[in-house]
């Protein structure tokens, strides 16, 4: 479970524990994963929680996660793999640093693919397992200010669909989910704007998002776009050509003084 110390990832940890799963909690800061593991151990003393703090943007991070699990929990079977960790830089691509560009690609694409490659073989051998890669509604949109985010989420969408096809008839279920906005620290809206966004249906709470995603995964579905507003946006996405998005981008840039 990557990105498991806050937001939607924390809800996945809680809900998997409620289902009786031992959980490996992976996130950027060790103190935060330790705190979640301690909280979960107190609530579920009969379960095992392994805390791993690591920067998934490092090239060798997925291998280190795999080796840590093998070393600290020898013989453990990973039945559910959720690649949830995410990075969001809402700015023009030209104003992103090379380190920011690299980090979002490494976390969303490199880490996701490598973690799947390390744990998928054992799932196939057991003929049982679940992999869920968190994509986004942005995977269909040429969003200004989200150029790299949307592009990496598009990779996640296509990679997951292809992997699901490869895993047909194997007992391993592979899926992705395409949220619009989820009210997490990644989005960073003020409480007032978050309430407005939830009220009009363009944003959902992290616990709602996690519940929908897990229900979809355990039912063996391939993917889901939760919410009527998001489904409408998905239908409109193919119509959004640069000649339409360009004026919108310039207006938003001017009004909010974005760069």
VENPE-V445784 format. One record per residue. RES is the residue in one letter. NEAR is the number of other ideal C-beta (glycine too) atoms within 8 Angstrom. Layout:
# VENPE-V445784
[[RES,NEAR] [RES,NEAR]]
This chain:
# VENPE-V445784
[[X,14] [X,13] [X,13] [X,15] [X,13] [X,9] [X,11] [X,14] [X,16] [X,12] [X,13] [X,15] [X,14] [X,9] [X,11] [X,12] [X,14] [X,6] [X,7] [X,5] [X,9] [X,8] [X,13] [X,11] [X,16] [X,14] [X,16] [X,8] [X,8] [X,8] [X,7] [X,12] [X,16] [X,10] [X,9] [X,16] [X,12] [X,8] [X,8] [X,15] [X,10] [X,7] [X,7] [X,9] [X,6] [X,3] [X,12] [X,5] [X,14] [X,13] [X,10] [X,13] [X,12] [X,10] [X,6] [X,14] [X,11] [X,9] [X,5] [X,6] [X,12] [X,12] [X,9] [X,10] [X,14] [X,11] [X,8] [X,10] [X,13] [X,9] [X,7] [X,7] [X,10] [X,6] [X,4] [X,8] [X,6] [X,11] [X,8] [X,12] [X,11] [X,11] [X,14] [X,12] [X,12] [X,9] [X,11] [X,9] [X,9] [X,6] [X,9] [X,11] [X,8] [X,4] [X,6] [X,11] [X,5] [X,6] [X,6] [X,10] [X,11] [X,9] [X,10] [X,15] [X,11] [X,13] [X,13] [X,14] [X,12] [X,10] [X,16] [X,12] [X,9] [X,10] [X,14] [X,13] [X,7] [X,11] [X,13] [X,13] [X,7] [X,10] [X,14] [X,12] [X,6] [X,9] [X,7] [X,7] [X,16] [X,12] [X,18] [X,14] [X,13] [X,14] [X,13] [X,12] [X,12] [X,10] [X,12] [X,9] [X,11] [X,7] [X,9] [X,11] [X,10] [X,11] [X,10] [X,13] [X,15] [X,14] [X,8] [X,12] [X,13] [X,11] [X,10] [X,18] [X,13] [X,8] [X,12] [X,15] [X,11] [X,8] [X,12] [X,12] [X,7] [X,6] [X,11] [X,6] [X,3] [X,7] [X,10] [X,13] [X,11] [X,12] [X,16] [X,13] [X,14] [X,14] [X,12] [X,12] [X,9] [X,14] [X,12] [X,9] [X,6] [X,9] [X,11] [X,4] [X,9] [X,5] [X,6] [X,6] [X,8] [X,12] [X,8] [X,8] [X,12] [X,11] [X,6] [X,7] [X,8] [X,8] [X,12] [X,13] [X,8] [X,13] [X,7] [X,8] [X,14] [X,12] [X,10] [X,11] [X,14] [X,12] [X,8] [X,12] [X,13] [X,7] [X,6] [X,6] [X,8] [X,7] [X,13] [X,9] [X,10] [X,9] [X,9] [X,6] [X,10] [X,14] [X,9] [X,8] [X,11] [X,11] [X,6] [X,8] [X,9] [X,5] [X,6] [X,9] [X,6] [X,6] [X,5] [X,9] [X,11] [X,8] [X,7] [X,9] [X,10] [X,8] [X,8] [X,11] [X,12] [X,7] [X,6] [X,6] [X,6] [X,9] [X,6]]
